[in-house]
Amino acid sequence: MSTVIVAVIAAVVGPGIMMLLSTHVRRSEKAQDWARQDEVAAKAARAVAVAEEVAAGTATLLVESNNKLDVIHTLVNSSLTAAMQSELDAVIEKLALKKENIELKAAAGQEPSPETVLAIEATTDRIGELRAGLSDRLRQARIVDEQLARQTADRPVVIPGVED
């Protein structure tokens, strides 16, 4: 009889104990899973923060690079414009000397050579080309200056280390 009672108790209590153990293991697994998910979420949040910092740094570098490129562009353009102006001045002086030479020859009763006449025509054409080129450059420079002025007016001046 005691064997039957033990068997009945074991049949009733055994599944209950197994159920308690199973529930405990399942809760433990869930807690580990939640901890893992929390860790993954924290790593993802750190990755997003780092990505945002990189993006902000990249944007700052892009703005600084564009500003430096604007300065370089302005310097190159002004140097090229100055070189074109110098060439124009030299060609005008050359034309004046050729014309004086023709006048001196005419005063001496000599005709200018055909090469000199062709050179004067070519020099006159070159003066026209240089003047047109300089005019275009100055017009483009004004347009760029206006665009830069509008861009500068649209964005606030940011001084590193100084807050509003």
Contacts in CASP RR format, 6 or more apart in sequence:
PFRMAT RR
TARGET T0000
AUTHOR 0000-0000-0000
METHOD contacts of the structure
MODEL  1
MSTVIVAVIAAVVGPGIMMLLSTHVRRSEKAQDWARQDEVAAKAARAVAV
AEEVAAGTATLLVESNNKLDVIHTLVNSSLTAAMQSELDAVIEKLALKKE
NIELKAAAGQEPSPETVLAIEATTDRIGELRAGLSDRLRQARIVDEQLAR
QTADRPVVIPGVED
70 148 0 8 1.000
73 144 0 8 1.000
74 144 0 8 1.000
77 137 0 8 1.000
77 141 0 8 1.000
77 144 0 8 1.000
78 141 0 8 1.000
80 137 0 8 1.000
81 134 0 8 1.000
81 137 0 8 1.000
81 138 0 8 1.000
81 141 0 8 1.000
84 130 0 8 1.000
84 133 0 8 1.000
84 134 0 8 1.000
84 137 0 8 1.000
85 134 0 8 1.000
87 130 0 8 1.000
88 127 0 8 1.000
88 130 0 8 1.000
88 131 0 8 1.000
88 134 0 8 1.000
91 123 0 8 1.000
91 126 0 8 1.000
91 127 0 8 1.000
91 130 0 8 1.000
92 127 0 8 1.000
94 123 0 8 1.000
95 120 0 8 1.000
95 123 0 8 1.000
95 124 0 8 1.000
95 127 0 8 1.000
98 116 0 8 1.000
98 119 0 8 1.000
98 120 0 8 1.000
98 123 0 8 1.000
99 120 0 8 1.000
101 112 0 8 1.000
101 116 0 8 1.000
102 112 0 8 1.000
102 116 0 8 1.000
102 120 0 8 1.000
105 111 0 8 1.000
105 112 0 8 1.000
106 112 0 8 1.000
END
